[in-house]
Amino acid sequence: MPTEPAKSLLIRTRGLCKRYVQRRPLSREKFTIDALIDVDLEVPRGCFSALVGESGSGKSTLASCLAMMESPDRGEIWFADREISRCSPREQASLRPNIQMIFQDSAGALNPRFSAAQIIGEPLEIQGVAKAEVRRRIGELMERVGLPPDWAERRPTQFSGGQRQRLAIARALSLDPTLLILDESLSGLDLSTQAQILNLLLDLRENCSLTCLLITHDLSLVGQVANVVAVMHRGNIVEQGTSRQVLGNPQNIYTKQLLASVRLLNTGSRAAQAGGHR
């Protein structure tokens, strides 16, 4: 199990709330959904953190607020020593390159008309980086994530699922972020490809001084890589601590249920495999 984290925090939220108003199908009647309810989250600097919970628990909404893609209705978000939830749009724009997000659907997140070089280089060009430096950085980033630089003119459809995630990671790294948020980014990959991407992320965290936040419903992944774990249920953080504390000695009943379901699933899988070998 990964070692325990240092104490300094990169991300800290206090009392974070987010509510959505929606309309019922074929009706004018509206209803509200409380996606985040008084969320207190701590992400230590330089560590691999995980946010777990079932679908609809509010994980992606929280990630969008951390990445400044959405604004909370109430509460505080601190990035290092800056309260980004109170920053002006201009200040947020200057901070946004420090927090990059990688989504589950890499194919949908990458422009199919762009080459790999255009996908990786676009954020640098937007920042006004010289063309020669952009070309150099594209080759460097492709090598860093394990893609041959001579594939730079290929389109996303010419890459496998795992290679597209590497391409998405290269794009995210182009602006030298401090925090990398992975929102179910490994869900659609087979186990072998998942392991390769996880190893890549662990190497990047060591060599690029990255802080990683993995958002997932897969607890088997969490135990492999996370230093700290936060468990989310119905819009709130119900438990958080080191991996050893949360996975080894859970205190919240929902966390216990999650772990029990994983053990049951693993037992069933082993039984099925044993039956198949008879």
FENJOQUI-V656690 format. One record per run of one state. SS is the DSSP state (h for helix, s for strand, l for the rest). FROM is the first residue (numbers start at 1). LEN is the number of residues. If there is no record, write none. Layout:
BEGIN
ss=SS from=FROM len=LEN
ss=SS from=FROM len=LEN
END
This chain:
BEGIN
ss=l from=1 len=8
ss=s from=9 len=15
ss=l from=24 len=6
ss=s from=30 len=15
ss=l from=45 len=3
ss=s from=48 len=5
ss=l from=53 len=6
ss=h from=59 len=8
ss=l from=67 len=7
ss=s from=74 len=6
ss=l from=80 len=2
ss=s from=82 len=2
ss=h from=84 len=3
ss=l from=87 len=2
ss=h from=89 len=8
ss=l from=97 len=2
ss=s from=99 len=4
ss=l from=103 len=3
ss=h from=106 len=4
ss=l from=110 len=5
ss=s from=115 len=1
ss=h from=116 len=11
ss=l from=127 len=4
ss=h from=131 len=14
ss=l from=145 len=4
ss=h from=149 len=3
ss=l from=152 len=3
ss=s from=155 len=1
ss=h from=156 len=3
ss=l from=159 len=2
ss=h from=161 len=13
ss=l from=174 len=5
ss=s from=179 len=5
ss=l from=184 len=7
ss=h from=191 len=17
ss=l from=208 len=3
ss=s from=211 len=6
ss=l from=217 len=2
ss=h from=219 len=7
ss=l from=226 len=2
ss=s from=228 len=6
ss=l from=234 len=2
ss=s from=236 len=7
ss=h from=243 len=6
ss=l from=249 len=4
ss=h from=253 len=24
ss=l from=277 len=2
END
